[in-house]
Amino acid sequence: MSEIKRSVSLYSYQDEYYDGKLDLEGCLRETAKTGATGVELLAEQMIKRFPLPIETQEFRDQWFGWMKQYGLTPSCYDAFLENKLYDNRMLTLSEQINQMKRDLRLASMLGFKNLRTLVSTPMDVIEGSLDYAAEVDVKIGIEVHAPFSLNSGWADGYMEMILRTGTKHFGFIPDMGIFCKNLPDVVRDKARRMGATEECIKIVDDAYAQRLAKGFTKIKYDLNLGKANMEYRMANGMGEMMEALKAANATPGDMWYGNTSFTYSWSEPQDLIDNIKYIYHTHAKFYNVSEDYVETAVAVPEVVEAYKKAGYDGFLSSEYEGGEHNRDIGVDSIEQVRRHQECMRRAIEG
């Protein structure tokens, strides 16, 4: 029986936070107003003088007081492995593992049971942190962010580690940006403001539709993410599309739109069902929700239906990423998150 819960990633309110319209408590208050019961925190973004305040009982008392006041549950702690702290070297493996352990400890202190780590986190750092994750009972989830995907060569490497170690404290956090039926309209509109032409926009949109119809060639596992990403792009027709744009006398805006189109992808929702045992949390990425509560790119109803079929009982956490494409014309993250929460509520309860 599926008991899908709704959460909000405070990443969604970054523009209002940066502009001083909302502070941390204000973000929590707006989250509660949407009807969401979970909150996803980017501590490095939202807590001034991070990580020092989390170490104090005063801050933790305030945090849990807010959770009670606004009826919220900590759903996921977003961590960032900063392995380039020094200009003359990368952090050693032991230093990176210690940083991961620090974040696991901080997440536990704030009541989080899930920690999101970025796709760039080396596998040996994750494996070296598993015993400590079990000790503090916080599950590490690697974000499955476009152009990565489940049921792929990339995911197979992590599944091998899960099965080999027998860990119950590592899995996946799918990002719903891997379920785009078309390119986001806010990205297309931004390209137009950058001088993109309708002819070239059609070339890019048609190329995306062809990738969707043919089926995306999935990205492979490689420690060199740049190399893997370029191979993925070329395997999915980037070379041919860019040549078509150049032949059409593409503007810089056209070329930007063409390049950006490869940061979106489509995976079959069946992938979620196949891997549900290892999915602990979900980034419900979205770009634009219309006034009638329809996400204009992400196939929300199809994805939610797959989760329901699989019996998922975790959080779907709204993560608004359309704002970065609207900053030149104005961003209203509060309204967009409200609409997205309603969009998900209808899909969950429908």
Solvent accessible surface area in square Angstrom, and as a share of the most:
residue,aa,sasa,rsa
1,M,209,0.93
2,S,23,0.15
3,E,116,0.52
4,I,19,0.10
5,K,79,0.34
6,R,39,0.14
7,S,0,0.00
8,V,0,0.00
9,S,0,0.00
10,L,0,0.00
11,Y,49,0.18
12,S,1,0.01
13,Y,0,0.00
14,Q,40,0.18
15,D,21,0.11
16,E,10,0.05
17,Y,45,0.17
18,Y,191,0.73
19,D,89,0.46
20,G,65,0.63
21,K,142,0.60
22,L,15,0.07
23,D,91,0.47
24,L,16,0.08
25,E,50,0.23
26,G,0,0.00
27,C,0,0.00
28,L,0,0.00
29,R,96,0.35
30,E,20,0.09
31,T,0,0.00
32,A,29,0.23
33,K,139,0.59
34,T,23,0.13
35,G,40,0.38
36,A,4,0.03
37,T,68,0.40
38,G,0,0.00
39,V,0,0.00
40,E,0,0.00
41,L,0,0.00
42,L,10,0.05
43,A,1,0.00
44,E,60,0.27
45,Q,63,0.28
46,M,4,0.02
47,I,8,0.04
48,K,163,0.69
49,R,173,0.63
50,F,43,0.18
51,P,34,0.21
52,L,109,0.54
53,P,13,0.08
54,I,0,0.00
55,E,75,0.33
56,T,63,0.37
57,Q,106,0.47
58,E,145,0.65
59,F,26,0.11
60,R,41,0.15
61,D,85,0.44
62,Q,90,0.40
63,W,0,0.00
64,F,89,0.37
65,G,37,0.36
66,W,28,0.10
67,M,12,0.05
68,K,179,0.76
69,Q,118,0.53
70,Y,38,0.14
71,G,51,0.49
72,L,11,0.05
73,T,70,0.41
74,P,20,0.13
75,S,2,0.01
76,C,0,0.00
77,Y,1,0.01
78,D,3,0.01
79,A,4,0.03
80,F,53,0.22
81,L,26,0.13
82,E,79,0.36
83,N,29,0.15
84,K,151,0.64
85,L,108,0.54
86,Y,105,0.40
87,D,152,0.79
88,N,126,0.65
89,R,103,0.38
90,M,97,0.43
91,L,11,0.05
92,T,68,0.40
93,L,83,0.41
94,S,70,0.45
95,E,55,0.25
96,Q,16,0.07
97,I,27,0.14
98,N,89,0.46
99,Q,20,0.09
100,M,3,0.01
101,K,68,0.29
102,R,68,0.25
103,D,2,0.01
104,L,0,0.00
105,R,86,0.31
106,L,0,0.00
107,A,0,0.00
108,S,42,0.27
109,M,46,0.21
110,L,0,0.00
111,G,29,0.28
112,F,1,0.01
113,K,116,0.49
114,N,21,0.11
115,L,0,0.00
116,R,11,0.04
117,T,2,0.01
118,L,56,0.28
119,V,28,0.16
120,S,63,0.40
121,T,3,0.02
122,P,36,0.23
123,M,32,0.14
124,D,77,0.40
125,V,0,0.00
126,I,0,0.00
127,E,59,0.27
128,G,34,0.33
129,S,0,0.00
130,L,13,0.06
131,D,125,0.65
132,Y,43,0.17
133,A,0,0.00
134,A,53,0.41
135,E,133,0.60
136,V,32,0.18
137,D,69,0.36
138,V,1,0.00
139,K,68,0.29
140,I,0,0.00
141,G,1,0.01
142,I,0,0.00
143,E,9,0.04
144,V,0,0.00
145,H,59,0.26
146,A,9,0.07
147,P,17,0.11
148,F,14,0.06
149,S,6,0.04
150,L,1,0.00
151,N,68,0.35
152,S,7,0.04
153,G,40,0.38
154,W,1,0.01
155,A,3,0.02
156,D,86,0.45
157,G,21,0.20
158,Y,4,0.01
159,M,34,0.15
160,E,87,0.39
161,M,0,0.00
162,I,5,0.03
163,L,120,0.60
164,R,131,0.48
165,T,54,0.32
166,G,47,0.45
167,T,21,0.12
168,K,137,0.58
169,H,28,0.13
170,F,0,0.00
171,G,0,0.00
172,F,0,0.00
173,I,0,0.00
174,P,0,0.00
175,D,0,0.00
176,M,0,0.00
177,G,2,0.02
178,I,1,0.00
179,F,1,0.00
180,C,0,0.00
181,K,75,0.32
182,N,59,0.30
183,L,3,0.01
184,P,0,0.00
185,D,38,0.20
186,V,11,0.06
187,V,1,0.01
188,R,40,0.15
189,D,59,0.30
190,K,49,0.21
191,A,0,0.00
192,R,98,0.36
193,R,95,0.35
194,M,85,0.38
195,G,40,0.38
196,A,12,0.10
197,T,55,0.32
198,E,102,0.46
199,E,109,0.49
200,C,2,0.01
201,I,6,0.03
202,K,127,0.54
203,I,43,0.22
204,V,1,0.00
205,D,38,0.20
206,D,54,0.28
207,A,16,0.13
208,Y,4,0.02
209,A,54,0.42
210,Q,123,0.54
211,R,14,0.05
212,L,45,0.23
213,A,93,0.72
214,K,174,0.74
215,G,40,0.38
216,F,26,0.11
217,T,64,0.37
218,K,72,0.31
219,I,2,0.01
220,K,140,0.59
221,Y,74,0.28
222,D,40,0.20
223,L,144,0.71
224,N,84,0.43
225,L,55,0.27
226,G,51,0.49
227,K,102,0.43
228,A,3,0.02
229,N,47,0.24
230,M,98,0.44
231,E,82,0.37
232,Y,9,0.03
233,R,30,0.11
234,M,99,0.44
235,A,54,0.42
236,N,14,0.07
237,G,25,0.24
238,M,17,0.07
239,G,21,0.20
240,E,124,0.56
241,M,8,0.04
242,M,20,0.09
243,E,106,0.47
244,A,42,0.32
245,L,0,0.00
246,K,118,0.50
247,A,87,0.68
248,A,22,0.17
249,N,129,0.66
250,A,26,0.20
251,T,38,0.22
252,P,115,0.72
253,G,0,0.00
254,D,1,0.01
255,M,51,0.23
256,W,63,0.22
257,Y,2,0.01
258,G,0,0.00
259,N,59,0.30
260,T,20,0.12
261,S,1,0.01
262,F,4,0.02
263,T,57,0.33
264,Y,12,0.04
265,S,6,0.04
266,W,25,0.09
267,S,4,0.03
268,E,103,0.46
269,P,17,0.11
270,Q,88,0.39
271,D,8,0.04
272,L,0,0.00
273,I,41,0.21
274,D,79,0.41
275,N,13,0.06
276,I,41,0.21
277,K,141,0.60
278,Y,35,0.13
279,I,9,0.04
280,Y,39,0.15
281,H,0,0.00
282,T,0,0.00
283,H,0,0.00
284,A,0,0.00
285,K,2,0.01
286,F,0,0.00
287,Y,7,0.03
288,N,33,0.17
289,V,0,0.00
290,S,34,0.22
291,E,142,0.63
292,D,94,0.49
293,Y,44,0.17
294,V,84,0.48
295,E,11,0.05
296,T,41,0.24
297,A,3,0.02
298,V,5,0.03
299,A,11,0.09
300,V,1,0.00
301,P,91,0.57
302,E,78,0.35
303,V,0,0.00
304,V,0,0.00
305,E,102,0.46
306,A,7,0.06
307,Y,0,0.00
308,K,53,0.23
309,K,153,0.65
310,A,25,0.19
311,G,30,0.28
312,Y,8,0.03
313,D,89,0.46
314,G,12,0.12
315,F,20,0.08
316,L,0,0.00
317,S,0,0.00
318,S,0,0.00
319,E,11,0.05
320,Y,9,0.03
321,E,35,0.16
322,G,0,0.00
323,G,3,0.03
324,E,71,0.32
325,H,11,0.05
326,N,24,0.12
327,R,125,0.46
328,D,100,0.52
329,I,111,0.56
330,G,48,0.46
331,V,34,0.19
332,D,82,0.42
333,S,0,0.00
334,I,58,0.29
335,E,48,0.21
336,Q,19,0.09
337,V,0,0.00
338,R,100,0.37
339,R,42,0.15
340,H,0,0.00
341,Q,1,0.00
342,E,35,0.16
343,C,10,0.06
344,M,0,0.00
345,R,81,0.30
346,R,117,0.43
347,A,19,0.15
348,I,31,0.16
349,E,116,0.52
350,G,86,0.83
